[in-house]
Amino acid sequence: MKSVIRAILCLLLAVSLAPPAHAEYWGDMDPEPVYSPDMPEYHWKAGNSYYHQGEYDLALASYTRAIEINASFSNAFHGLAFTYRAMGRLDLALDNYDEVIRLIPDYAQPYMKRAEIYQFLGRTEEAERDLNLFVKHYGQYPAAYLTRGDFYMTKNAYDRAAVDYALALERNPNLLTAFVKYAEALLLAGYPEEASAVFERAATIADGPAPASARTGEIGTIELRLSPSFGMEGEMNDTVVTLCPTEELTALIHANDFFNMPETIETGVLDGHYTRITVCLKNGESKTVGGLVAEEFGPDAFIAVYDAIVLASNAR
């Protein structure tokens, strides 16, 4: 049974690491908003384009110009942080995450990204501090506790990791990834009986029947609407792709309990998008789940389904 659980976890992790779709797979629904060179958004969008092309010096110049126009334009600092991180200039990435946090102190994602850099640099106390702040601002979602739990696992603080994984399960009692992580933490902490019980619970979830509304063969089409952005500000335009689900994608939707997800899931922003996934059943009913998607973190089930749909879009 444990091998079944680990196989499912590997599937979830594999689809969560799938590369994002290329632009040519998306059809424009609305025109891009028009910005003039005297607006920070104009240079911010140019910086985004340069960043994605790997033209980092040009991206830096564009983001800097946006800040010269509006010193409070947090998106530009966010762009600088990502660009410097990609260039390996972690000191400057940290400085710009500091600015994003100064401008938007309740925005959770920069704390997590800054913690990643601190951990890479061996500054574990600062990393833990930022992860605590990430949990403070994002603690309504299990992903916050999974992230901090993973940090404690790297530090061999298995008891503390187990506590965080348990807190993740309090927020989503059916999150299979959290069960597997929780069981592993308990096992390494020296609680084999408790770990076995958690594995048994995970097996029950993994082997349980799909919801009546989501049985295999009942799904007709899947629609993914995407509003690309880079940061928290600025207008967005919708793009859309519609596809018929494969057997694997349908199974993934079942496994992640898509039909019991909340209608809105807010996850923060990475190189992010406001995304709406609509699953249309053959009986005419549908379910739409939407939120700010980040490929590196967020409610795991939603991210797994999102990435799998993107991967299917690329393959068609």
Sequence and secondary structure as in RCSB ss.txt:
>XXXX:A:sequence
MKSVIRAILCLLLAVSLAPPAHAEYWGDMDPEPVYSPDMPEYHWKAGNSYYHQGEYDLALASYTRAIEINASFSN
AFHGLAFTYRAMGRLDLALDNYDEVIRLIPDYAQPYMKRAEIYQFLGRTEEAERDLNLFVKHYGQYPAAYLTRGD
FYMTKNAYDRAAVDYALALERNPNLLTAFVKYAEALLLAGYPEEASAVFERAATIADGPAPASARTGEIGTIELR
LSPSFGMEGEMNDTVVTLCPTEELTALIHANDFFNMPETIETGVLDGHYTRITVCLKNGESKTVGGLVAEEFGPD
AFIAVYDAIVLASNAR
>XXXX:A:secstr
 HHHHHHHHHHHHHHHT     GGG EESS      TTSHHHHHHHHHHHHHTT HHHHHHHHHHHHHH TT HH
HHHHHHHHHHHHT HHHHHHHHHHHHHH TT SHHHHHHHHHHHHTT HHHHHHHHHHHHHHHTTSHHHHHHHHH
HHHHTT HHHHHHHHHHHHHH TT HHHHHHHHHHHHHTT HHHHHHHHHHHHHHHHS   GGG TT EEEEEEE
EEE SSS S    EEEEE   HHHHHHHHHTTGGGS SB     SS EEEEEEEEETTS EEEEEEEE SSSS H
HHHHHHHHHHHHHHH 
